[in-house]
């Protein structure tokens, strides 16, 4: 039987940004392993801020499995962290907080910066490039440099080989800033894929000496000034069976009222330092205000024309989650708010 390299991936206990961790286990299987074939595996939680040294055992429970085309017989195993009994979710296990809804759909738009030697890729040493304008969906060395696209294309290929449902990539508004989009059916599927895609990108850029900056506002300065650059978001497109098949303006308005009522609860899990990004500028709504509008990229919730024109049926976009947000927490909060609204 062939020996497979199982790369178990998990989220550590660091705050406010959980880090990705991984380690390899070698197992024999007749063919590529299915999720149910994969065993739980222990790790030292005292080294990841998830346990004390005197009682350090934590358990990794596989939740999703993907082929890894970068390794012979490679397997990427997304896991969630459990207590030593293997049944109780660890307090750091944000995945366990998501309501189980197989009919929920999510699409995340993950923005990020490439960083080299402490500055965005393509920034001149000790200075700044030309102002924003030509970089968004840009083409050519002056707009995207000579390495970023190579990395982005390799990342895309590895993800597609793994079966991750990428829906697109593009250069973003600031120099050195890029985006990929992932869609998944089921309340946890897209979030699992975002975390694995983040892992793949981090591992890929090791060979280039380049870091990925997930922080939502790595470049700061006076608004309107030379240092006023776009931040990074992770816009969350969401839909439920009721939104897709029934919808209607009365239900939509009740839903928006519930989102407004839970503004603070959403902001609390939409990523750290979001006050630096949600300023009311750069296609954002202010962090302390909830709004919605058709095709309005400056609103908290953007309503697609197709949604409004189809008797308020389809999907909506929450533009507030930032690039460093945990997609598990984002999906969980959105679904909890939706569940509070009666459908009849």
N, C-alpha and C positions, 0 to 999 in steps of 0.2 A: 504493500500500500504506500502511496506517496505521502511524504511528510509536508504538512502545511504550516506556514508561518502565520500564526494568529496574532494580530496586533490589537490588543485590548486597549480601548481608548475610554477615558473617563474625565469628569470635571473634578478639580480639586476643591479645597475648602477656602480658598483665598477670596477676600472681599475687598472692594466692591466688584472686582472682576474675577470670576472663576477662571483658572488656567486649565489648559488641556494637558493631560498626562497620558502616557502610553507605555506598554511593555509587551514583549513578544513571548508567546508560548508555542512550542512545537508539538503538534499532534498528528497522528496518522488517521487518514480517512480514505475510503474507497474512491470518493470523488469530492468535488467542492462541497464543504459542509453546509448544511442547513442550520438555521437558527436553533432549532430544537436539538441539534447535535452538539452544541457548544456548552461546555461546563461552566459553572460559576468559578471564579478564581479570586484568591485572596491577595491583599497587598498591605503594605505598611502605612496605615493612615496617619501615624505620628509624623511622617515626613511630608504630608500634604495638607496639614492643618485640619485633619478629619478624625483624629484620635490622639489620645495621650500615649506616651511611651510605655506606661505600665499596663495598658490594655489597647494595643495598637492594631489589632486585626480588623480590617474592613473587607467587604465582599463586592466583587464586580459581577453584576448580572447582565449577560448579553441581551440586547434589545433589538439590534439590527446588524446585518452582516452584508459586506460588500466585497467584491473582488478587488485586489490591489495589483494593478498592472505594472507597478514599479518593482515588484519582487517576484521571483519564481515561486509559484504556489503561495502567493501572498493573499492574505485575508484581512480586511479591516473590520473590526468588531466594535461597534458602539455599545457601551455598557452604561448602566446606572449603578450608583453606589448604594449598597445595602449594609445594614448592621450585621454583626457576626452570625445572627441566626439565618441570614440569607433571605429573610421574608420581610422584615421591617425596613422601610426606606430610611436611609441616613438623613439627618437634618439638612445636609447640603444637597440632597437629591431633588432638584427643582422639577425634573421630569415627572416625578410622582404626583405633583400638584395639579396636573392637567386633567380636566374632566375627560372621560373616555367617550368620544363621539366619532364613530367611523365615517359619518357623513359630513364632518367639518372639513373644509378645505382652507389651506393657507398657502400664500406665496410671499416669500421674504425677499426684499431687495437689499442685499448686503454691500454697503460701501466700506471702503478702507483706504488707507494710505500705505504706499511703499515708503520705507524710511531707510536711509543709508547714512551712516556716520552722524546720526542725530538730527537729520533734516529730511524732508520729503525728497524722494528720488527726482533728480532733474533740477533741484534748486542749486544755484551757483554757490560756491563756498562763501559763507559769511554774508550772503545776500539773498535776493529774491528775484524770481523770474518776472517776466511781463505780467501785468494784471490778468485776472480771469477773463475768459472770453473764448480763446481758440482751443482750450484743452478739452472741453466737453465733447465727447465722441470724435476727438481730433485724430488726424492722420498726419504722419510725417515726424521727422526727428525733433523739430522745434516744439512740437506739441506733446509728444509722448516719449521722446528719448529713444534709446537703442536697446534696452533690456526689458522694460516693462511688458511690452506686448509678447515677447518670447515667453516670459513667465506666465502671463495670463493665458496664453494658448496652451502651454503645457498643463497648467492647472485644469483648464477646461477638458482636455483630452483624458487626463487621469480620472476626473470626476465622471465623465461620460462612460469610460471603461468600467467604472465601479457601479454604474446604473443609477447614479445620482441625477435627479431630474432638473438639470440646468435648463433655464428658458432663455438665457441670454447673458451677454457681457458687454461692457462698454467703458471707455475712459470717462472719468467724471469731471466736474466743473473746475476743481483745483488741479494744479500740476502735481503729478505723482499719485493722484487719487483715481481709483477704479471701482467697479461694481460688478457683482454677479447676482443673478436672480434664480431662485429655486422654488418650485411648486410641489406640493404633496397633498394627497387625499388622506384624511384621517387626522385626528387632533394632534398627533405627535410626529407624524411622518416627515413633514417639511422641517421641523425643528431638529430632528435627528440628522437629517441630511445637511442642514446648515452647519452643525457642529463638526460633522465629518469633513465637509468641504473646507471649513476653517483649518482643521487639522492638516489636511492635505496641502493647503497653501503654506502653512507655517513650515511644514517639513520640506516642501519643495524649495523654499527660499533660503534654507540653510546653505545650500551649495553656492548661492550667489552672494553671501555675506550681506543679505538684505533682511530687514525686519518688517513685520506687518504691524501697523499702528491701528488698533481698533478704537482708540479714544475718539469721542465724537467731535472734539474741537481741539486738535493738536496745534493749530495755528490760530493765535489770538492777537487782537489789537483793537485800536479805536474803530468803532463802527463807521464805515465809509472811508476809512483811511487805507494806507498802503498795505497794512497787515490784516485787513478785513477779508478773510478767505472763508469759503464755504466749509461747514462742518460735514460730518458723515452720519448718515442715517441707516436704519434698517426698516424701511417702510413695510408694514404688515398688511397684505391684502387678504381678506377673510370672507368666508361665505359658509352658511349652514344650509341644510336641506330646505328649511322653511324660507330662508332668504332667496334661494334659487327658484323654488317652485311656487311659493305663495306670495311673499313680500307684501306689497301694497303700501301706500303712503301713510295710513294711520299706524301700521306696525312700525314702519321706519321712524316716524316721529317719536313713538314711545321708546324705540331703541336709542335714538339720539339723546332723549331725556335721561335715560339710564346711564349712558356714557358720560353725560355732563355731570350727573350726580356723583359718579365715581371718578371724577377727574384726578383727585389726589392718589387714589389707589392705583390708577394706571401709571401715572408719572413715577410712582415709587418703584415700579419694576421695569420701566422703559429705558433703563441704563443710567449709569452715574454721570454727573456733571451735565445733565441735560439742560440746565439753566443757561449754560454757555452757548448752546446750540439753538434752543427754542426761544428766540428773542423777538420774533415777529418780523425778522428780516430773513433774507436768503430762502424764500419759499417755506417759511415756518410760521406757525402761530405762537404767540407768547405762551410760556409754560403755565401761567396761571389762568389761562382763558381756554374755553372749549368752543369750537365753532365747526360748522360743516358747510360745504357748498359744492355745486356742480362744477367739476373741472378746476376747482380752486386749490392750487398747490400751496397756498398760504393758510389753509384751514387745517384744523386738527384731523378731520375726516374728509377726504376727497371723495365726491360722488361721481363715478364715471357717467358720461352722457348715456351710455348703453343701459345703465341701471335706471336712471330717471325716465328714459324713453320706453322702458319695458315694464311700466307699472311698478317701479321700485323693486325690481327683482334682479338678482345677480350677486355681485360682490362689491365690497367697499374697501377703501384703503385708509388705514390709520397711519398717518405720516409722523407720528410722534416718537415711536421707538428709535433709539439711536444705535449706532454701529456696534457699540460694545454691549448692547442688551443681550440678556439670555433669552433666546427664542422660546425656550420652554416656559419661562415666566410670562412672556408676552402672550403666547397662545393661551395659556391658562387663564390670565386675567381677562382677555377678550371673551373667552367662552363663559366665564363666570358672570360677566356683565350681561351677555346675551341670554343666559339661562334665567336671569331674573325678570325677563320681559315675557309676559304671557303671549301665547301665539293665537289665542282665540278671545 
